[in-house]
């Protein structure tokens, strides 16, 4: 059909070209007279205008039926992007120590945004020193060991609870030591309870395997001695409590040991106050805020592979929320900012799984009138409740968020009715003196 209409088009073009001539003939040569011949058949008339229009329309319809080359759809683009990311993450999983795609603290190009905070830092509770993440363990151990010079009992208790990572084994060992001390306290006249055989199976399995236990026994007055063992040749090593130490309060030492807790570096809030700035909602976080191990990188790669298949699948709200929560678990810390009515911005670092109450306490410490109730509004006007026990991960405040401060409206009405007003200066003067420009 298409060929037929093309022939008609060619014929029309040929007819409209006019009479032709031989190439060897001169253009101005007049034609010779020809003898009369029988009348020739009339040439076929070209198609009418209506026929030409009909043919053109039919040809257009045929061309529309031909399959057109379609460019990549948005879904194709997404799939291609995911595949690229999978290839990149496969290289990361092969070399887990190399920085993955989650690391934001790469060398910044000229003109890129500066980091919102230089990193995550901690405070040693024993010395007050500010530590990086990789300095915590070594500095705390050094501080505990140096504490033996001033308080060996407290230092040995801290060593037991901090240096040993298996909490169940620590509890078993501490309970066993407490039992030894209970027997001495309840039977002070019986000498056998003041002796602890070091080769005893219970002592070896529960106490000797823990760091700090020998220092504790020696700090409360036990001394090592070789003593004979009934019905056995030779001597064995014992811990023996001296008479002088017996007069001390072993019950108090026992309670001190049972109440012991691991010494952990405390997260430094890195409190900063910024002048009003349109950049308050812009966050560029360092790699410290992420927590992806090599295994987690492989898991993320698998999850992204599954994402390709989910592109065309409808998901319920519960499924989407579950994926959002899984995404949040990649973050260990969150950087939160609170904007006050005058535009000033207060910034602090928190654990991603800390409770909302920690943020309220952080803000209250900065207020001039810290006794007045206040409200914090997240993006979209969502009001956070101070009594709410939810972690930041479940409030959408990870890995960063900007909140808005306002005084409790009901309290302000009561103050106005009483003829009083809150202090016009919301923040403490010592904090205002540290205000800086948000880069």
C-alpha positions in Angstrom: 0.0 0.0 0.0 2.8 2.4 0.9 4.6 1.6 -2.3 1.5 2.3 -4.4 1.2 5.8 -3.0 4.9 6.5 -3.5 4.4 5.6 -7.2 1.5 8.0 -7.4 3.7 10.8 -5.9 6.5 10.1 -8.4 4.1 10.1 -11.3 2.7 13.5 -10.3 6.2 15.0 -10.0 7.1 13.6 -13.4 4.0 15.0 -15.1 4.6 18.5 -13.6 8.1 18.7 -15.0 6.9 19.6 -18.6 7.9 18.2 -22.0 11.3 16.7 -22.2 14.0 16.6 -24.9 16.9 14.5 -26.1 20.3 15.4 -24.7 21.9 15.5 -28.2 19.4 18.1 -29.5 20.0 21.8 -29.3 17.6 23.6 -27.1 16.8 26.3 -29.8 16.3 23.8 -32.6 12.8 23.9 -34.0 11.1 20.5 -34.2 10.8 18.9 -37.6 7.5 18.3 -39.3 6.4 14.7 -38.7 4.2 12.8 -41.1 0.7 12.4 -40.0 0.2 9.4 -37.8 -2.8 7.8 -36.2 -4.1 9.5 -33.1 -2.3 8.5 -30.0 -4.0 7.4 -26.8 -4.6 10.3 -24.4 -2.1 10.3 -21.4 -3.5 9.2 -18.0 -4.8 12.1 -16.0 -3.0 12.8 -12.7 -4.9 12.3 -9.5 -7.2 15.0 -8.3 -6.5 17.2 -5.3 -8.9 15.1 -3.2 -7.0 11.9 -4.2 -3.7 13.5 -3.3 -5.0 14.5 0.1 -6.4 11.1 0.8 -3.1 9.5 -0.2 -1.1 11.8 2.0 -3.4 11.0 5.0 -3.1 7.3 4.4 0.7 7.5 4.2 0.7 9.4 7.5 -1.4 6.7 9.1 1.1 4.1 7.9 4.0 6.0 9.3 2.3 6.4 12.7 2.0 2.6 12.9 5.8 2.2 12.5 7.4 1.6 15.9 9.4 4.6 17.1 12.7 4.4 19.0 11.8 5.4 22.5 14.3 7.1 24.8 15.1 5.8 28.2 12.2 6.1 30.7 12.6 7.5 34.2 12.4 3.9 35.5 15.2 2.9 33.1 17.3 5.8 34.4 16.8 4.7 38.0 17.7 1.2 37.2 20.9 2.3 35.4 21.8 4.5 38.4 21.2 1.7 40.9 23.4 -0.6 38.8 26.2 1.9 38.8 25.9 2.2 42.6 26.0 -1.5 42.9 29.2 -1.7 41.0 30.8 1.0 43.1 29.7 -0.7 46.3 30.9 -4.1 45.1 34.4 -2.5 44.9 34.0 -1.2 48.4 33.0 -4.6 49.8 36.1 -6.1 48.2 38.1 -3.5 50.1 36.2 -2.7 53.3 38.8 -0.3 54.6 38.3 2.1 51.7 35.8 4.9 52.3 32.4 4.0 51.1 29.7 6.2 49.5 28.4 7.2 52.9 31.6 9.1 53.8 31.0 12.8 53.4 34.3 14.0 54.8 36.1 13.5 51.5 38.5 16.3 50.4 36.3 19.2 49.5 36.5 20.8 46.1 37.0 24.5 45.9 33.6 26.2 46.4 32.0 23.2 48.2 30.0 23.6 51.4 32.0 23.6 54.6 31.3 20.9 57.2 28.5 21.7 59.7 30.8 20.3 62.4 34.3 19.1 62.2 33.6 15.6 63.6 32.3 13.7 66.6 34.1 14.2 69.9 33.9 12.8 73.4 34.8 13.8 77.0 36.8 11.6 79.3 34.8 11.5 82.6 38.0 11.0 84.6 40.2 13.7 83.2 37.8 15.9 81.2 39.9 15.6 78.1 38.3 16.0 74.7 38.8 12.9 72.6 38.3 11.7 69.1 36.4 8.5 68.4 39.7 6.6 67.9 41.2 7.9 71.1 38.5 6.9 73.5 39.6 3.5 74.6 43.3 4.2 75.0 42.8 7.4 76.9 40.3 5.9 79.3 42.5 2.9 80.1 45.4 5.3 80.8 43.2 7.4 83.1 42.1 4.3 85.0 45.6 3.0 85.5 46.8 6.3 86.7 44.0 6.3 89.2 45.6 3.4 91.1 48.0 5.8 92.7 45.2 7.7 94.5 42.4 5.1 95.0 43.4 1.5 94.2 40.0 0.1 95.2 38.0 2.4 92.9 40.6 2.0 90.1 40.4 -1.9 90.3 36.6 -1.8 90.2 36.7 0.5 87.2 39.2 -1.8 85.5 37.0 -4.9 86.1 33.9 -3.3 84.6 35.7 -1.4 81.7 38.5 -3.6 80.5 36.3 -6.8 80.2 33.8 -6.5 77.3 31.7 -9.7 78.1 29.1 -8.3 80.4 27.7 -11.7 81.4 31.1 -12.9 82.4 31.8 -9.7 84.4 28.5 -10.1 86.3 29.3 -13.8 87.1 32.8 -12.9 88.4 31.5 -9.9 90.4 28.8 -12.0 92.0 31.3 -14.7 92.9 33.7 -12.2 94.6 30.7 -10.7 96.5 29.9 -14.2 97.7 33.4 -14.6 99.1 33.1 -11.3 100.9 29.7 -12.2 102.3 31.1 -15.4 103.8 33.9 -13.4 105.5 31.5 -10.7 106.7 29.0 -13.3 108.1 31.6 -15.6 109.6 34.5 -13.3 110.8 35.7 -15.8 113.3 36.2 -18.7 110.9 39.6 -18.7 109.3 38.7 -20.9 106.3 36.5 -18.1 104.8 39.5 -15.7 104.8 41.4 -18.0 102.5 40.8 -18.3 98.7 42.6 -21.0 96.8 43.8 -19.6 93.5 43.8 -23.0 91.8 40.2 -23.6 92.7 38.1 -24.4 89.7 35.4 -21.7 90.4 38.1 -19.1 91.0 39.9 -20.0 87.8 36.8 -20.0 85.6 35.0 -17.0 87.0 37.5 -14.6 88.5 41.1 -15.3 87.3 40.0 -14.8 83.6 38.9 -11.2 84.3 41.2 -8.2 84.2 41.4 -6.2 87.4 40.2 -8.9 89.9 43.7 -9.5 91.3 44.2 -5.8 91.8 40.9 -5.6 93.7 41.7 -8.5 96.1 45.1 -6.9 96.9 43.5 -3.4 97.2 41.0 -4.6 99.9 43.7 -6.3 102.0 44.2 -9.8 100.5 47.8 -11.1 100.3 49.2 -14.1 98.3 50.7 -16.9 100.4 51.8 -20.5 99.9 49.9 -22.8 102.3 49.8 -26.5 102.8 46.7 -28.3 101.6 45.2 -31.1 103.7 45.6 -34.7 102.3 48.0 -33.3 99.7 51.7 -33.1 99.3 53.3 -29.7 98.7 51.8 -26.2 99.0 49.4 -24.1 96.9 48.9 -20.4 96.4 46.1 -18.7 98.3 44.7 -15.3 98.8 44.6 -14.6 102.6 42.9 -11.7 104.2 45.0 -10.0 106.9 43.8 -9.3 110.4 44.2 -5.6 109.8 42.0 -5.7 106.7 39.4 -7.7 108.5 38.5 -4.7 110.6 37.7 -2.7 107.5 34.1 -2.6 106.1 34.1 -5.4 103.5 30.4 -4.9 103.1 31.0 -1.4 101.8 33.7 -2.7 99.4 31.3 -5.4 98.1 28.5 -2.8 97.5 31.0 -0.6 95.7 32.0 -3.5 93.4 28.4 -4.5 92.7 27.4 -0.9 91.8 30.4 -0.5 89.5 29.8 0.5 85.8 32.0 0.6 82.8 33.8 3.9 82.3 32.6 5.3 79.0 33.6 8.5 77.2 30.6 10.9 77.1 29.5 12.4 73.8 30.5 16.0 73.6 27.6 18.2 72.6 29.9 20.7 71.0 27.4 23.4 71.7 27.6 26.4 69.3 25.5 29.5 68.8 25.1 31.1 65.4 23.8 34.4 64.2 20.7 34.4 62.1 21.5 32.9 58.7 19.6 31.5 55.7 22.0 28.5 55.8 20.5 27.2 59.1 18.7 24.3 57.3 21.8 23.3 55.3 23.9 20.4 56.7 27.1 19.0 55.4 28.1 16.2 57.8 31.5 14.5 58.3 31.9 10.7 58.0 31.9 10.3 61.8 28.1 10.6 61.7 27.8 7.3 59.8 28.3 3.9 61.1 28.6 1.3 58.3 30.9 -1.6 58.9 32.1 -3.8 56.0 29.3 -6.3 56.7 26.8 -3.4 56.6 28.2 -2.2 53.3 27.5 -5.6 51.8 24.0 -5.6 53.3 23.4 -2.2 51.8 24.5 -3.5 48.5 22.0 -6.4 48.7 19.3 -4.0 49.7 20.0 -1.8 46.7 19.8 -4.9 44.5 16.3 -5.6 45.9 15.4 -1.9 45.3 15.6 -2.5 41.5 12.9 -5.1 41.7 10.8 -2.9 44.0 10.6 0.0 41.5 7.5 -1.4 39.8 5.9 -2.8 43.0 3.3 -0.9 44.9 4.3 -0.6 48.6 2.1 0.0 51.6 2.7 2.7 54.1 4.0 0.1 56.7 6.5 -1.1 54.1 7.7 2.4 53.4 8.1 3.2 57.1 10.0 0.0 57.7 12.5 0.9 54.9 12.9 4.4 56.4 13.7 3.0 59.8 16.2 0.6 58.2 17.8 3.6 56.4 18.0 5.5 59.8 20.0 2.7 61.4 23.0 3.7 59.2 23.5 6.7 61.5 25.0 6.7 64.9 24.8 10.4 65.6 22.6 13.3 64.6 23.3 17.1 64.4 20.4 19.2 65.7 19.8 22.9 65.4 17.2 25.0 67.2 16.2 28.4 65.8 15.0 31.0 68.3 12.5 33.8 67.7 15.3 36.3 67.1 16.8 34.0 64.4 19.8 32.8 66.5 20.6 29.1 66.0 21.7 26.7 68.7 23.6 23.6 67.6 24.4 20.3 69.4 25.5 16.7 68.6 23.4 13.8 69.9 23.3 10.0 69.6 20.7 9.0 67.0 18.9 6.8 69.5 18.8 9.3 72.3 15.4 10.4 73.6 13.7 13.6 72.8 14.1 14.6 76.5 17.9 15.0 75.9 17.2 17.8 73.4 14.8 19.6 75.8 17.5 19.4 78.5 20.1 20.7 76.1 17.9 23.7 75.2 16.9 24.4 78.8 20.5 24.7 79.9 20.9 27.6 77.4 17.8 29.6 78.5 17.9 32.6 80.7 14.5 31.7 82.1 15.0 28.0 82.3 11.9 27.5 84.5 9.5 28.5 81.7 8.0 25.7 79.6 8.6 25.8 75.9 7.9 24.0 72.7 10.0 22.7 69.9 8.6 22.3 66.4 10.0 20.1 63.7 9.7 20.7 60.0 6.1 20.7 58.9 4.9 22.0 62.3 5.2 18.7 64.1 5.4 19.5 67.8 7.8 17.4 69.9 6.6 16.4 73.3 9.1 16.7 76.2 7.6 13.7 77.9 7.7 11.6 74.8 10.1 8.6 75.2 10.8 8.2 71.5 14.4 8.2 70.1 15.4 10.7 67.5 15.4 7.9 64.9 11.7 7.5 65.2 10.9 11.2 65.1 12.6 11.9 61.7 15.4 13.9 63.3 18.3 11.8 61.9 21.0 12.5 60.7 20.2 16.2 61.0 17.3 18.5 61.6 16.3 22.2 62.2 13.7 22.8 64.9 11.9 26.0 65.9 11.7 27.3 69.5 8.7 29.0 71.0 7.4 29.6 74.6 4.4 27.7 75.7 1.4 29.8 74.5 -0.7 29.1 77.6 2.1 30.2 79.9 2.5 33.4 78.0 -1.2 34.2 78.4 -0.9 33.6 82.1 2.1 35.9 82.4 0.3 38.6 80.4 -2.8 38.3 82.7 -0.5 38.7 85.7 1.2 41.8 84.2 4.5 40.1 83.7 6.6 39.0 80.7 9.4 36.6 80.1 12.9 38.0 80.0 13.4 39.6 76.5 16.8 38.0 76.3 16.0 34.3 75.8 19.6 32.9 76.0 22.1 33.2 78.8 24.6 36.1 78.4 27.7 33.8 78.6 26.3 31.9 75.6 25.5 35.0 73.6 29.1 36.1 74.0 30.2 33.0 72.0 28.0 33.7 69.1 29.6 33.1 65.7 28.7 33.3 62.0 27.3 30.2 60.3 29.5 29.4 57.3 
